[in-house]
Amino acid sequence: QFVTGRGIYDRYKKNPEKIKNKKVWSEVENWMGVTIVNSSIFWSPDIVVVGGAVGLNKNISADRINKRIKEVFSLMPKIPLVKKAELGQLSGLYGALAMAKQNRR
């Protein structure tokens, strides 16, 4: 709820695409980092790809999220790399296909 379009709207009473305040986006990036680390505790991914309207928003920086994760969660044995999605709306399908191919071997 902290990093979804609806969650941002509920907190700031403004559509995310209309928010220009860098402090707001810094807070969203921080919560994205927290969410990614919390999820990583269970699955230990090497990389996390963020997408969707919020993750691909021009105000969101994967570099800043990675920096924040390293600052705050430096005691974790494995910190995943965060990257922005590059494959558009079908990226989930491409990822599933790649995983299926790897598991078939």
C-alpha positions as CSV (number, residue, x, y, z in Angstrom):
1,Q,0.0,0.0,0.0
2,F,2.9,2.3,0.4
3,V,4.3,2.0,-3.1
4,T,1.1,1.5,-5.2
5,G,-0.6,4.2,-7.2
6,R,-3.7,3.9,-5.0
7,G,-1.6,4.0,-1.8
8,I,0.2,7.2,-2.9
9,Y,-3.1,8.7,-3.9
10,D,-4.6,7.9,-0.5
11,R,-1.7,9.4,1.4
12,Y,-1.2,12.6,-0.7
13,K,-4.7,13.1,-2.2
14,K,-3.2,13.5,-5.6
15,N,-2.6,11.2,-8.6
16,P,1.0,10.0,-8.5
17,E,1.7,11.3,-12.1
18,K,0.8,14.8,-10.9
19,I,3.2,14.8,-7.9
20,K,6.3,16.8,-8.5
21,N,7.6,17.1,-5.0
22,K,11.0,15.3,-4.7
23,K,10.5,14.6,-1.0
24,V,7.4,12.6,-1.8
25,W,9.3,10.5,-4.4
26,S,12.2,10.0,-2.0
27,E,9.8,8.6,0.6
28,V,8.3,6.3,-2.1
29,E,11.8,5.1,-3.0
30,N,12.5,4.5,0.7
31,W,9.4,2.4,1.1
32,M,10.2,0.5,-2.2
33,G,13.6,-0.3,-0.7
34,V,12.0,-1.5,2.6
35,T,9.5,-3.6,0.7
36,I,12.2,-5.2,-1.5
37,V,14.4,-6.1,1.5
38,N,11.5,-7.6,3.4
39,S,10.5,-9.7,0.4
40,S,14.2,-10.7,-0.2
41,I,14.4,-12.2,3.3
42,F,12.0,-14.9,2.1
43,W,13.2,-15.5,-1.5
44,S,16.8,-14.2,-1.7
45,P,16.7,-13.0,-5.3
46,D,19.7,-11.7,-7.1
47,I,17.8,-9.0,-8.8
48,V,14.4,-7.3,-8.4
49,V,12.7,-5.7,-11.4
50,V,10.3,-2.9,-10.6
51,G,7.7,-1.9,-13.1
52,G,4.1,-0.6,-13.3
53,A,3.0,3.0,-13.2
54,V,4.9,3.8,-10.0
55,G,8.1,1.7,-10.6
56,L,8.5,3.2,-14.0
57,N,7.6,6.7,-13.0
58,K,10.3,9.2,-14.2
59,N,10.7,10.4,-10.6
60,I,11.7,6.9,-9.3
61,S,15.4,6.0,-9.5
62,A,16.7,2.5,-9.3
63,D,20.1,3.8,-8.4
64,R,18.7,5.8,-5.4
65,I,16.7,2.7,-4.3
66,N,19.8,0.5,-4.5
67,K,21.8,3.1,-2.5
68,R,19.1,3.3,0.1
69,I,19.0,-0.4,0.5
70,K,22.7,-0.6,1.0
71,E,22.7,2.2,3.6
72,V,19.8,0.9,5.7
73,F,20.2,-2.8,5.3
74,S,23.9,-3.3,5.1
75,L,23.8,-6.2,7.6
76,M,21.9,-8.4,5.2
77,P,24.1,-11.1,3.8
78,K,22.7,-10.7,0.3
79,I,21.2,-7.5,-1.0
80,P,19.4,-7.8,-4.4
81,L,20.1,-5.4,-7.2
82,V,17.1,-3.3,-8.2
83,K,16.5,-2.5,-11.9
84,K,13.6,-0.8,-13.7
85,A,11.6,-3.0,-16.1
86,E,12.6,-2.7,-19.7
87,L,10.3,-5.1,-21.5
88,G,6.9,-3.3,-21.1
89,Q,3.6,-4.9,-20.3
90,L,4.8,-8.4,-21.3
91,S,7.8,-8.4,-18.9
92,G,6.1,-10.8,-16.5
93,L,5.5,-13.3,-19.3
94,Y,9.0,-13.0,-20.5
95,G,10.3,-13.6,-17.0
96,A,8.1,-16.7,-16.5
97,L,9.3,-18.1,-19.9
98,A,12.9,-17.6,-18.9
99,M,12.3,-19.3,-15.5
100,A,10.5,-22.2,-17.2
101,K,13.4,-22.7,-19.6
102,Q,15.9,-22.7,-16.7
103,N,13.9,-25.2,-14.7
104,R,13.5,-27.5,-17.7
105,R,17.2,-28.1,-17.9
